[in-house]
């Protein structure tokens, strides 16, 4: 059981977009360097986030920006943008229809309610987590004096005087 890595890539991108606002134009190539993903993966993530109304991307040379305040963007919104059927397929049930075994004949119905409760719990938790709270956590982990966005290679640089 695993939530798609596309979600973590999207959160990475959204935090980066927020931090780079007014400092550098955020392109798929820049984010590819930051995330370690192929620019095509970033463009696919951008496409899903744009379709969900979370970001806007300028045509041509690009440049992404948030369309909503970080407090209005939940982890569930991000996840749903990337994985529309994600939670319903998060926990699978093995195929066993048509077998003579009474357990095999009923396992889908037996697991349906518990799995639905798990999905609801995950959704509720994800809806309580905002991009703003994740940005706040990022800021607590890396102080502004330690972090700068390098416009040429999107790496974070640690200030040697801040040790």
C-alpha positions as CSV (number, residue, x, y, z in Angstrom):
1,X,0.0,0.0,0.0
2,X,1.6,3.3,-1.1
3,X,0.4,6.7,-2.1
4,X,1.7,7.6,-5.5
5,X,5.1,9.4,-5.6
6,X,3.4,11.9,-7.9
7,X,1.9,13.4,-4.8
8,X,5.2,14.0,-3.1
9,X,6.6,15.4,-6.4
10,X,3.6,17.8,-6.6
11,X,4.0,18.9,-3.0
12,X,7.7,19.5,-3.6
13,X,6.8,21.6,-6.7
14,X,4.1,23.6,-4.9
15,X,6.4,24.4,-2.0
16,X,9.1,25.4,-4.5
17,X,6.7,27.6,-6.4
18,X,5.6,29.3,-3.2
19,X,9.2,29.9,-2.1
20,X,10.4,31.2,-5.5
21,X,7.5,33.6,-5.9
22,X,8.9,37.0,-7.1
23,X,12.5,35.6,-7.1
24,X,12.7,33.3,-10.1
25,X,10.4,32.0,-12.9
26,X,9.5,28.4,-11.9
27,X,9.7,26.2,-15.0
28,X,9.5,22.4,-15.5
29,X,13.2,22.3,-16.2
30,X,14.0,24.1,-12.9
31,X,11.8,21.8,-10.9
32,X,13.2,18.8,-12.7
33,X,16.6,19.7,-11.4
34,X,15.2,20.3,-7.9
35,X,13.1,17.1,-7.7
36,X,15.4,14.8,-9.7
37,X,12.5,14.0,-12.0
38,X,12.4,14.2,-15.8
39,X,10.9,17.5,-17.0
40,X,8.1,15.5,-18.7
41,X,7.0,14.1,-15.3
42,X,7.0,17.7,-14.0
43,X,4.9,18.9,-17.0
44,X,2.4,16.0,-16.3
45,X,2.2,17.0,-12.7
46,X,1.7,20.7,-13.7
47,X,-1.0,19.7,-16.1
48,X,-3.0,17.9,-13.4
49,X,-2.5,20.7,-10.9
50,X,-3.5,23.3,-13.5
51,X,-6.6,21.3,-14.4
52,X,-7.6,21.2,-10.7
53,X,-7.2,25.0,-10.5
54,X,-4.3,24.8,-8.1
55,X,-1.7,26.4,-10.3
56,X,-1.5,28.5,-13.4
57,X,1.3,28.0,-16.0
58,X,2.3,30.7,-18.5
59,X,2.6,29.5,-22.1
60,X,5.9,29.3,-23.8
61,X,8.9,29.7,-21.5
62,X,6.5,28.9,-18.6
63,X,6.5,30.1,-15.1
64,X,4.1,28.5,-12.6
65,X,2.3,30.2,-9.8
66,X,-0.2,29.2,-7.2
67,X,-3.9,30.1,-8.0
68,X,-5.0,29.7,-4.4
69,X,-3.6,30.7,-1.1
70,X,-1.6,27.8,0.5
71,X,-4.2,27.8,3.3
72,X,-6.9,26.8,0.7
73,X,-4.9,23.9,-0.8
74,X,-5.2,20.6,1.0
75,X,-3.1,17.5,0.6
76,X,-6.2,15.7,-0.5
77,X,-6.8,18.3,-3.3
78,X,-3.3,17.7,-4.5
79,X,-3.6,14.0,-4.3
80,X,-7.0,14.0,-6.1
81,X,-5.6,16.1,-8.9
82,X,-3.0,13.5,-9.6
83,X,-4.8,10.3,-8.7
84,X,-8.6,10.8,-9.2
85,X,-9.3,7.2,-8.3
86,X,-6.4,7.0,-5.9
87,X,-8.1,6.2,-2.6
88,X,-10.5,3.7,-4.0
89,X,-7.6,1.8,-5.5
90,X,-5.2,2.3,-2.6
91,X,-6.1,-1.0,-1.0
92,X,-6.8,-3.8,-3.5
93,X,-8.7,-7.1,-3.2
94,X,-7.3,-10.1,-4.9
95,X,-9.4,-11.6,-7.7
96,X,-11.2,-14.7,-6.6
97,X,-14.7,-14.6,-8.0
98,X,-16.2,-17.8,-9.3
99,X,-14.4,-20.1,-6.9
100,X,-16.2,-22.7,-4.9
101,X,-14.7,-21.6,-1.6
102,X,-17.2,-19.7,0.6
103,X,-14.4,-17.4,1.8
104,X,-13.5,-16.5,-1.9
105,X,-17.2,-16.0,-2.6
106,X,-17.6,-13.4,0.2
107,X,-14.2,-11.8,0.7
108,X,-15.1,-8.7,-1.4
109,X,-18.2,-8.0,0.7
110,X,-16.4,-8.7,4.0
111,X,-13.6,-6.3,3.2
112,X,-15.8,-3.6,1.5
113,X,-16.9,-1.8,4.8
114,X,-13.5,-1.9,6.6
115,X,-11.7,-0.7,3.5
116,X,-14.2,2.1,3.0
117,X,-13.6,3.2,6.6
118,X,-9.9,3.3,6.0
119,X,-10.3,5.3,2.8
120,X,-12.6,7.8,4.6
121,X,-10.1,8.1,7.4
122,X,-7.2,8.8,5.0
123,X,-9.3,11.3,3.1
124,X,-10.3,13.2,6.3
125,X,-6.7,13.3,7.4
126,X,-5.5,14.5,4.0
127,X,-8.2,17.2,4.0
128,X,-6.9,18.6,7.3
129,X,-3.4,19.0,6.0
130,X,-2.9,22.2,4.0
131,X,-0.1,23.4,1.8
132,X,0.3,26.2,4.3
133,X,1.0,23.8,7.1
134,X,3.6,21.9,5.0
135,X,5.3,25.2,4.1
136,X,5.4,26.1,7.8
137,X,7.0,22.7,8.5
138,X,9.5,23.4,5.7
139,X,10.3,26.8,7.2
140,X,10.8,25.3,10.7
141,X,13.3,22.8,9.2
142,X,15.2,25.3,7.1
143,X,15.6,28.9,8.2
144,X,15.4,31.6,5.5
145,X,19.1,32.6,6.2
146,X,20.1,29.0,5.3
147,X,18.2,28.6,2.1
148,X,18.6,30.4,-1.3
149,X,17.2,29.3,-4.6
150,X,20.0,29.1,-7.2
151,X,18.5,30.3,-10.5
152,X,20.9,28.3,-12.6
153,X,20.6,24.9,-11.1
154,X,17.7,24.9,-8.6
155,X,19.9,23.5,-5.8
156,X,19.6,24.7,-2.3
157,X,22.7,26.2,-0.9
158,X,23.6,26.2,2.8
159,X,25.2,29.3,4.1
160,X,28.5,28.2,5.6
161,X,28.2,31.0,8.2
162,X,25.0,29.6,9.6
163,X,26.5,26.5,11.3
